[in-house]
Amino acid sequence: MNVDFDGQANDDPAPATCSGVANFTESGAYWNGIHGLGNASSIAASGLRTADGNVSPVNLSIETRSGNANINFDHYAEDPSPNLYPALVKDYFYLFNKDTIDIEISGLRPGKTYGLSVYGRVAFGWQLGFNGLSLACSSDGDRYFFKEPNDAQGNNDGRAVTYAHLKADEHGKIAGSMYTDNGEPMVIYGLQLWGSICQNGLVVLIK
């Protein structure tokens, strides 16, 4: 399941902003566009589509926690190159110094294990945590993905910060948060989730 944060459109229905497989070739080409203009205190999207385009019961919510924090949408006026995935990084949302957001992914299968990759950019001082595992990360400059997390339990290849074993709780939820305590804004381009997703449908038992 692929999500692209689009900071340059508020169309209804909004256009797709990204296509392709990005970090994981098995993830498919369909991307859910989370569209915004200006700033907001929260983001919510329900019935996210899987990588093959099918509607799922999975929902995503992002809310600001600290002070006067805002989720600020924006985009690059010019092509964001050099970068491995220019379409993905062209638009984004960002947070300022010491702002914190809470992230919840719901509608998953309780007790099942999922993988999550987060794409973004920031200077030193960025913190991302899911299910109690926190990573302190940095990037190698403007328009590049995170790299070099300092926690051996996290995985990174210079394209995204990846959690490989996140278990959904008894309610089918994965919860996390992120913040930066550096003077540079924290920029988030998108994310990818993979694992077992229940498809909407009808089951009939005949006895």
Secondary structure, 3 states (H helix, E strand, C coil): CEEEEECCCCCCCCCCCCCCCCCCHHHCCCEEEEECCCEECEEEECCCECCCCCECCCEEEEEECCCCCCEEEEECCCCCCCCCCHHHHCEEEEECCCCEEEEEEECCCCCCEEEEEEEEECCCCEEEEECCEEEEEEECCCCCCEECCCCCCCEECCCCEEEEEEECCCCCCEEEEEEECCCCCEEEEEEEEECCCCCCCCCCCCC
